[in-house]
């Protein structure tokens, strides 16, 4: 294979977990100048020692890094695209960290935003007094399926064939895509960051099904999350949750895609129900279920997924009873109120706004009084 | 073993299921005149053909029946105690059936009442215009653990060492017990039918844990309801539900017993948590889990257990959030609103009453305006 030509666009990857490794490694292999920021000294030291990241699986090679660092200023200096690849529960803290070091013309890309990632980043940057003219965008999910073997070595199991992204304001989504497509030609525009946010399917398949799998999770058995966990009643419940998601989208004029259609698109999953579809999908056979209830399936996908969906739904009378029951049940099982610290309208910078005002804000970035 | 002396008190057992068989068979073995009512012709014909019920296990022998019948008038004629041993969801229909055939001086004993059984019976009899002077009472649970082998043959696995009962009005609980103790010396008085109703532990250990076991239920595996199903998180959740139950009782001045104390009392269950207690209890090892979600664990224990607890709790500001979440989740999983057709305050004859008025009614049977 020919060595790819050196590229100009410089990427700063924020986060050194599964997704951050995969992203930085792959970008390096593609020939982009790339640096990685993480808060863990050991991670950074190991990566600098190696000089990059070993990538296996779907993509193979050694992705050279310019450097890894725990210094956010150094990470951002000279970067064209700042890509956040981190759990959504860390987004707020990351946004605060970034606020003082961003500069005009940079792209801040949340990959993925869970539900409301770009909106929350924008709100935090404003609250922190960040004046840099930064273009903020998000992806509806992570483009990589990846597992860290160890620091500096990652296995990319697969990559999505297409991925929806959007900017806030959405009238700049094309500018965003122009840069992202240099590395990721499969990224394409969504209507706005509410579409990318509401197409967060983790909120559909993680919290509710996990709760209904509590005894399986604690059984000490090896089990398959989708194959064993999405039994007919649980699959049906997930589809009920999905219909609530669609009804939230409808309020904002978004024709969201039902989960079953996504699964057909992504995995050619065959079946009339979600349960049939996942059980007919071989790729799901390798996905193990969690062994504890306190995982991101509840701790992230409830406050950063279901909660903002419920909050948005309230603006237009969507029925989100099932989501609300899951939010409550998750809290009871974990012994904490998952609404506290979650993405409510205020945190998304949308409190006090009507649906029309929100839609205008999503498109133009401007808030005007009604 | 000597043949027991013939006894005088005549019992009419309403219901030919596990509990009805065990009760009628055991009463027959004890020497009481007993007849059994059921709506199924085949059951009645088979019992009449046999002349009684074969009992195995904890109690052994042949319990002679006077007769079995589908004719409620015939069943009740001459009976001193009419004992209803049937699913709580059938109580309302049974009360209507009984209304025209009860006579002065009879005891109507709901065994068990689930939550609000005696109150619902009293309300239906009044609504139906029944003028017979009948003493109504209920037990907090079924005294027998029994499994029907086939019609006419039942295995009694065990009997409770003590069982709380109460009459409505509670100032007649002693009269009730005088008759019941002839056959069941272990029955003892509760404060009133709200105590027997709120000590319904099925509402604590069935609906919530079943929901959290949905994938286990549909796994196709053989599993143990308590040993496998009450994992640490699920046991903890059941204890949370139990604390809500205790707080409902507190409103009515009832010092209910926490579930863990009941388990220690009934099974000498040893453990600091519910999960530890049931896993340390050998008897639970033989109790299999259901293979379908639409069982009495949800269909009965939600509308006839959790729902009336929540309704009663509302009168005094008890926190019943967990019970409400379980009621909602159960409805979503079964695709039906389990509040409809459930025991709300109106159905218990308690709507519009204050806590004080209810307590007075429970003691005297009289409703007086505030």
Interface residues (C-beta under 8 A of the other chain):
Chain A: X211 X212 X213 X214 X215 X216 X217 X218 X219 X228 X229 X231 X232 X233 X234 X236 X237 X240 X293 X321 X322 X325 X328 X329 X332 X333 X335
Chain B: X211 X212 X213 X214 X215 X216 X217 X218 X219 X228 X229 X231 X232 X233 X234 X236 X237 X240 X293 X321 X322 X325 X328 X329 X332 X333 X335
